[in-house]
Amino acid sequence: MTDLPESLRVLAGSLRVPPALTTDGLRQRFGDPDGIDPVAGQVRRAQWAEVSLLVLLLGPADERHWRAVPVSVDPTGQDEDSLVLGPQRTTFPVDVTAWAGLAARLPTGVLSRVVDIWDADVTTWCASPGSSPPPDTRRGLSAVPYGPDAEVRADLQDMLQTLAEAPLVPVRTTAALDVAAAAARVGLPAVVSALGVPLPTAVKIVKGKATVTEEQAAILARLFGSPLGDVLTSVNGLPAELAVELEQPRWRTVWRSWAAQLRRAEDTVRLQIGTSVSALGYRQTGGTGAPDWTSRIDHWLADHDVEDVSGGA
């Protein structure tokens, strides 16, 4: 069960683990636990880089973020702003803590599979802690400074910060730089020379059909005399609707698997594939109409494998 957080792997190694928490159990309960759209009340795995954490979704913060609170199982820990839930309220065979005082705004792109769904009264209390906790729960006790509970809270805060800072898929904006015009002004040979890439690659970059690293974007920014942010959103920026879709949990398994095989960052692989999907969508619609990006991504993945992005999408 390497696809589960450490806390659940510990539980899965005990005799008390309920079948519902195993991978097979999750599939029996949810079908595809990676393919369910996020909704309030779900307990999900959130992961970015080396951080893996369970979180309770409280509701959307905006189109690309969710308000969530961390959930601890092993060790549980608690403080005066937390809600401790007994086994009657969850699928876990032990008490678990929802740290309502640590509510954070997390990018949708860090969310992975569903592991449990909690009742609305729990979500409501965690969103606005009241004086009367829901049945079979209790408000947590105050954490002793420098004690075990305070250490758990500090670790959770650090992990939440890493998750909150996970990069979003860049979005193309109309006010950004006209890369083709800027390249024409300085000359395509200057772009080739500055980036140290072959001419065909430079042409793809200028046309928005290939992504650039932040280092390459900085080179272009100096060459064009433009802000770095304008270069990044113009070259790497994707349609807003596609960016939102690429960040959905249903694709996380693919992005993480391909990133591991390519030994690249997940957001890099996600962006490279998104650029290819965007170019395909433009060719098929001629730039008019609204593509069904979910189907476009699905079709692209069905027709390609990891080798197709080994040298850049």
N, C-alpha and C positions, 0 to 999 in steps of 0.2 A: 504494500500500500504506500508506495513512494510518492503518490500524488496527494497525500493528506498531510496537514500540518503536524509538527512534532507532537503537539499535545494530543492529537487524535491517534497518532501512531502508538503513543504510550498507552492510551486507553485500549486500543485494539490489541495490545500485547497482554492485556489482563483477561482473566476469566469472566469479568463482569461486563465486558463490552456487549452492548445490545447489537443484534444483527443489523439493525437499521443504520448503524454508523459505519459499517463496512462498505467497501466500494460496491459490492453486489447489492447491499441493502439500500444504498443511496440510489442506485439505478431502479430498484423496485419501487421506491417511494416517489422518485421524481422523473423517471424515464432517463433522460440525459441530464445529469446534474450540472453539466457545463453549458447546456443549451437553453436554460430557463432565463427569461428576461428578469432583470432586477426589480424587486418591489419591496416596499417597506415590510418589515417583520422577518425578512430572511436573515439567517446567519450564514455568512459566506466566508470563504477563505479569501483574504486579500494578500497579494504578494507582489513585491517588486525587488529586483536585485536579490540580495540575500535575506530579505525580510519576509516572514510569513506570519500572518496573524488572523485570528477569527474576529469578525466584526458583525454587529447587528445593524442592518440598514434601517434608518429612521425615516428616510424620504429623500427625494431628489433635491439637491441644492440649486442646480441649474441643469441644462441639457447635457453637460459633460461631467458633472460631479454629483456625489451622494453624501448626505450627512449620515455619519455612522459613529457608533461607539465600539470600543474594543471589548472583546469577550475573552476572559481568561478561564482556563480549565486546570492547567497544571503548570505552576501552582495557581490556585484560585486567587487569593488576595482580595482585599476590599478596602474601601475608605468610606467616609461619611456621605459621599455623593454617588455611591454605587448601589446597584440592586443585586442582591444575592438570590438566585433562583434555586429552589429545591428540585430534585429529580422528577417530581410530579409535573413540572412545568416544561420540561425539555426532554429531548431524546437521550441526553447524557445521564449516566448512572450515578453521577455525583453532583454536588452543588457547583454552580458556575456563577461567575460574576460579570455583570454588564456595567462597565465603568461609565455611567451617565455623565460624570463630570469631565470626561475626556472626549466629549463629542468633537468630531473633526470633519472637515470637508475633504473628501477623497475623490480623486479622479476615477471615473468609471473604468478606465483602462487597467486599474490594479485589481479589479474584482475577478475572482475565479468561481469555482463551483459552490453550489448550495450544499450545506450540510444539515441544516435544520430550519424550521419555520416556527416562529413564536407568535403567541396571541397578541391581538391589538392592544390589550391593556398594558402589556409589558413595554411595547414600543412607545405607547403614549406616555407612560411614566418616565421612560428614559429620555424622551424628547423634552419633557418638562417635569422634572422630579417633584413629586408632591409629598404631602405628609403621610399619606396612607398608601403603602405599597400594595400591589395586587395580591390576591390570595396565593398562598404557598410561596411567597417571596418575603424578603425583609430588606430594609435599608441596611447598608453595610456599616460596620463600626469604624470609628476614626482610625486612620493609620498612624502608628507611632513613628515619629521622625526617625529616620535611619533604620527603622525596623524592616522585617521581611515584606510587609505590605507596601511600604513606601518604596522599596526596591523594585517590586513588581510594577508599581505605578510609573516609576521613572523609566523602566525598560519599555513599557507600553508607549509612553510619550515619545521616546526616541524612535520606536518603530513607526508610530503614526506620522512623525515628521518625514521620515524617509518615504512613506507611502504618499503623503500629501504633495511631495515635491517631484513625484514621477512625471516625466514629460508627457504633454499632450501631443496628439498628431497636429502638426502645423496646418493652419487653414489659409488658403489663398484669399487675399483681400484686394479689392479694386483700387485701393489707394497705394498699393505696394509698387515696387519698381517694375518698369517695363524692361525685362532682361534682354529681350531680343533687340530693342532699340539701343540699350546701353552697350551691348556687344557690337552692334553695327557701328556705333560711334567710336569705340576704341579699336575695332577691327578684330575679326575672329582669330587671326594669328596671335594676337596679343593674349587672348583668352587661353589658347592652346599652350602658349609659352608660360603664362603665369601659373596655370594649374598643373602643367606637366603631364597632360593627358593626350591621347590620340585625337585627331580631328573629329572622327565620328562620335566620340564620347563628348567632346566639347559641344558639338551640334545638338546632341540629345539634352545636355544640360541647359543650353540656351533656349531650347524649345519646351523645356519643362517635362521632358520624358525620362530624365535621370536625376537622382538626388545628389546632393553634395554633403560632405561632412562640414562640421562647423568651421574647421580649419580652412577648407576650400572656400566656404562662404566668406570668411574673413579676407581671403585673398581677393575674391571678386569685389568685395565691398571697397577695398583700397583701390582696385583697378577702376571701378566705376565711380568712385567718389560718393558712395551711397552708404546709409546706415546698415549695419550688419543685420538687424532685424528685418529690414525691407528685402534684403537678398534672400534670407532664409524663407520668408513667407512667399516670395515670388517664385523661387526655384523649387523649394520643397513643399510649398503649400498645396493642399488638396481641397476639393469642394467640401464645404462645411458638412453636408449630409454624409459624405463618404467618411470624413474624419470621425464623426459620431459613430458610424457603423463599425469602423475598424477597432474602436475602443470597447465594443460590447464583449461581455464575458464569453459568449459562444465561440469566439475565435482564439481565446487565450491559449488553449492547448496547442493549436497550430503554431502560433507565434513563438511560444516558448520552445517547442520541439525543434522548429527550424532554426531558431537562434542558437540553440545548443549545438546542433549539427554544424552550423556555420561558424560557431565561436564568435558570434557578434551579439551586440546588445539587442534586447527584444524590440525596443522602439525603432532601432535602425532597420531590422528586418520587416517590421510592421509597415514602416514608411516606404520601403522599397517595393513591397507588394502592393501597397496602396497606390503608388505612382503608376505601376503597370496596369492596375485595375482602372484607374482614372483615364489613362490613355486609351484603353480598350473601350471604356464607356463613351468617350468622346468620338472615337471612330465609328461606333455603332449608332450613335444618336445624332452625330454631326453637330454636337454642342447645343442641340435643342431638346426640350423635354427634360424630364427628371428620371434618370436611370434608377432601376431597382438595384441599389448597391448591394443588398444582401445576396441577391441572385448573381450579380456580377462577380462578387468575391468567390461565391461557391463555384461558379463555372470556371473562374481562373484557376482556383486550387485544383479542380478536377482535371484540368488540362496541363498543369505544370507540376514540377516537383522541386525539391530544394536546390537542385543543380541549376535551375533557371534563375536563381538569384545569387549564385555563388560568386559571380563577377559583378553583381549589381543588377537591380531589376530594370 
